Amino acid sequence: MSYKKGIYLLIVMLSVTGCGKMDNDISRQEMVSSVETAGEILTDINSGETQINNTLLPTPASWSLNTMIDTEFADIIYADDERVIFYAYFGLFEYDLTEKKLINSLDLKAINCQKVQCGGRSEIYADTQGKEVWIKPYNRNMWYVFQPQENTLREELTAEGVELFKQVAFKDTTTIEDILQQKIRFCSNHVVTFSDGTYGYIMTRGPEVTQIEYCRGEQNWPLFTEDQPHEDDLLKQDDSFYMDYREYANRSFMNFFSCYSTFYELGDYAALCALSKNVSYSDEEQRKWAEQKRDVQMQIEQDQQGEPYQIVFEEDNEIKKVDIVQEDGIWKADGLPHT
């Protein structure tokens, strides 16, 4: 199975959901240190009220041509005839439909608004004009307000009185789904409706960011292209990418099996480390595994009680096996497959 085919088959199996509760006891100092500021967030010890900081300096999002999509995928929060604003786990982006390029971005990790990092999915909305993006962290009772075109970032205690742009939940739009289902494999959680009867939405044709598109009617725009500023190719994905798939794999053995078998075929050693015990990560092993192409047949072995205990691999005319164990409700492979 090819690299792109393998991870894409996994992606289309996943639903866009928030992750389980993690440790939310993140100190104020940790929060402040994660974002570059021109001032400090001060707390009045007597009243317990937070003084809002209006001088935050936003950090642009970064991406590489081989950045991959996690289970959260991407969602649209605003679109008009000229621009679209959307986000994925690695950042929030504004795209100019006329210039056909990304024009602004915000690193969500820098403000502790990544789903895995902060323990749950942040709320992200745009105002009706698409001039401000309102971001509510999962574990803080406040809002970040990002103005893409001015490249400013501030804090607010409440979004009361702000008129937010309305998207339509894809899952609640039977008519739209009927129209689109013949064209797409995986779509954003929301669509935008236009007065001309067309719909705007985000879709993917594969696992990498270069295969994410914005679509409206019969038109589509690749959102991440080689001619735009980007980082060098990644040796491995962001740690939160693997944490997200680890959390998804925890939900059931079949989830675990789909993740493990796909990443094994892709040769993503870092992912196997996240899904295994008694395996240590190294850049050298990551490079070595990535160079190998795998076309593997796998099957699950069960014990007399019907519980899975082993994965059997048929690879290059060899039979390999790896034991599967469950520790504290978490499925793990015990080491790497061996003959």
C-alpha positions, 0 to 999 in steps of 0.5 A, spaced: 500 500 500 502 506 498 504 512 503 498 516 501 493 511 500 495 508 507 494 514 511 488 516 507 484 510 508 485 511 515 483 518 515 476 517 511 474 512 517 475 518 522 470 522 525 471 529 527 471 529 535 474 532 541 479 528 545 478 526 552 479 530 558 487 530 559 490 534 565 487 541 565 492 543 571 496 548 567 499 553 570 498 561 569 506 561 568 506 556 563 500 559 559 504 566 559 510 563 557 507 559 551 506 566 547 510 572 546 507 578 549 509 585 550 506 585 557 504 580 562 497 577 564 496 579 571 491 576 576 489 580 582 490 575 588 484 578 592 479 578 587 481 573 582 479 577 576 484 577 570 486 583 567 485 582 559 492 583 555 491 587 549 498 587 547 499 580 545 504 579 539 501 573 534 505 567 532 504 565 524 503 558 523 508 554 520 507 548 515 511 543 510 509 540 504 509 533 508 505 536 514 499 531 515 492 531 517 490 529 524 483 526 526 480 533 527 481 534 520 480 542 518 474 546 519 471 552 515 469 558 519 468 564 514 467 565 507 465 570 502 467 572 495 474 574 496 476 570 502 476 564 506 478 563 513 479 556 516 483 552 521 487 545 522 490 543 528 497 546 526 494 553 525 488 558 523 489 561 516 486 566 511 486 565 504 485 570 498 481 567 493 483 572 488 490 572 489 490 564 490 494 564 496 494 564 504 495 571 506 495 571 514 495 565 519 496 564 527 499 558 530 494 555 535 499 551 539 502 558 541 496 560 545 495 553 547 489 552 543 491 545 540 486 540 541 491 535 544 495 540 548 490 543 552 485 537 553 479 539 549 477 542 542 477 550 543 471 554 540 473 558 534 468 563 530 469 569 526 465 575 526 460 577 520 465 581 516 470 576 517 475 581 520 475 578 527 476 571 529 474 569 536 478 563 539 475 560 546 481 556 549 478 549 552 481 550 559 480 558 560 474 562 561 476 568 556 477 569 549 483 570 544 481 575 538 485 575 532 484 580 527 488 577 521 488 583 516 491 587 522 495 581 525 493 583 532 491 579 538 488 581 544 484 577 550 477 579 552 473 576 558 466 575 554 464 575 546 457 578 549 454 582 543 459 580 538 455 578 532 458 571 529 458 568 522 453 563 521 456 556 518 451 550 517 453 544 520 454 539 514 451 533 518 445 537 519 444 538 512 441 533 508 440 536 502 447 539 501 450 532 503 446 529 497 449 534 493 456 533 495 456 526 497 458 524 490 464 528 489 467 528 496 470 523 501 472 527 507 469 534 508 469 539 513 464 539 519 461 545 516 459 549 510 457 556 508 451 557 504 451 563 499 445 567 496 447 564 489 445 557 491 452 554 492 456 552 498 463 553 500 467 547 504 473 544 505 475 537 503 481 533 502 483 528 496 489 525 501 493 525 507 497 531 506 496 539 507 497 540 499 491 535 498 486 540 502 482 544 498 476 549 498 470 548 494 465 552 492 460 550 486 464 547 481 470 551 483 476 549 487 482 552 490 488 548 493 490 551 499 497 549 501 501 549 494 509 549 493 509 556 491 507 559 498 512 560 504 513 553 507 518 550 512 522 544 510 519 537 510 518 534 516 522 528 519 516 526 523 510 530 524 508 534 530 508 531 537 500 532 538 499 529 531 501 522 534 498 524 541 491 525 537 492 518 533 494 515 540 487 518 543 483 515 537 486 508 538 485 508 545 477 508 544 477 500 541 481 495 538 479 496 531 481 503 532 488 501 534 489 496 529 487 501 523 492 506 526 497 501 527 497 497 520 496 504 517 502 507 520 506 500 519 505 500 512 507 508 511 514 506 515 512 512 520 516 509 526 514 515 531 507 513 530 509 506 532 513 508 538 506 512 540 502 505 539 507 501 542 511 499 549 518 497 549 520 501 543 524 507 543 524 513 538 530 515 534 531 520 528 535 514 525 530 509 526 525 514 523 529 515 517 530 508 516 523 506 516 521 511 512 525 509 506 522 502 506 516 501 502 511 496 505 506 492 502 503 488 508 497 483 509 495 483 516 490 479 520 488 479 528 489 473 532 484 471 538 484 467 544 479 462 546 475 468 549 475 471 543 480 477 545 485 479 540 492 478 542 496 478 536 497 481 529 500 477 524 504 480 518 505 477 511 511 481 509 516 479 503 514 472 504 516 472 511 511 471 517 512 476 522 508 477 529 507 482 534 503 481 541 498 486 543 497 487 550 492 492 554 495 496 560 490 501 564 485 500 558 490 502 553 492 497 547 499 497 545 504 493 541 509 489 545 515 491 541 516 491 534 514 485 529 519 480 529 519 473 525 
